[in-house]
Amino acid sequence: MARIDTITNKIKSNTRFMLCVRFMRILFFFYAFISFVFWFLNCFEVDWIYQFEKLFIVPYKIVRSFYQPQGVSADFSLAIIGGASLLLGFFCDFWSNILIRIIDNLEDERDKQIQLKRKKDRMKRQEARAAVSEVNNNVRMENSMLLFIIMPHVNKIKRKETDLELTFQEVDLWKQRVNKKFIDNIIYSKPMQKGYYRKNLFLVYKDFNYVDEFIYYAKPTLDSIIMEFKKYGIFVSFCYVLSALSLIENLEKELDCMDTILSLNFINQFIATQRFKINYDNKARAQYTLQYKGEYNLSKNLSITNNQPLYILSENNRTGASK
């Protein structure tokens, strides 16, 4: 962590320096431009330019220390000032490009260190889970499985008013790419079962206790997917639901209920069912907090009412700082 902070501080300091050099580059180029313009006007003996002589007092004195126009020959002092300013501008441009490469290298190194830290954290968590006793007083908790379902939303980032919306076929293709990217990044977690329910990706984990570790790595994965697809001009958002499962035979029934929750379109929120809350409340160490969101009718039949409470999973204040 200390090395990451050191690299981050270097990036910030080099970025500030680079912005300063870029500002100086603009300043020197502008000064060179007005110097050549005023020198050109001076050659034609335009009187009003002498109102701006204060702009050149200091560099004019420096130039005159080694250059003195002879006789009636043209005075090249302003041209020399312009040329020197132009060279300084090119030097600042060259130096700013070097700083940009340094910053890029530092950012690459920081990303590597972050990935390494995540890998170490994952190994520590796996070791901690392996050390936990398999004896559990709550039989229901012991046999519970973790169930997760996700539905991506994709929209084209309109850069011009004439940009067309995505077709239904294009939307499906982008959703497939998003789902594949998510699976590729989360496959190390080795779900007991994965598949699609009504085109929405679901994952089943044998041990409900895996929930904290799953969320810890799923959140940055989802954030990175959003950032990556922006490069392709696609804005991605997600709806996702967490639940618990006692028997695998009840999977389809539970997925049907979770699919209804997805249709409520709670964007980028970890929504949890009542089953999930019951199991999570029985955990010995809860790293997240379940906040009551409200009661919703989860029946697909409009003539039947099936009101159930839903919850939002959020970081526990006591552990949020370490995340």
Buried (B, 14 or more C-beta within 10 A) or exposed (E): EEEBEEBBEBBEEBBEBBEEBBEBBEBBBEBBBBBBEBBBBBEEEEEEBEEEEEBBEEBBEEBEEEEEEEEEEEBBBBBBBBBBBBEBBBBBBEBBEEBBEBBEEBEEBBEEBBEEEEEEBBEEBEEEEEEEEEEBEEEEBBBBBBBBBBBBBBBBEEEEEEEEEBEEEBBEEBBEBBBEBBEEBBEEBEBEEBEEBEEBBBBBBBBBBBBBBBBBBBBEEBEEBBEEBEEEEBEBBBBBBBBBBBEEEEBEEBBEBBBBBBEBEBEBBBBBBBBBBEBBEBBEEBBBBBEEBEEBBBBEEEEEEEEBEBBBBEBBEEBEEEE
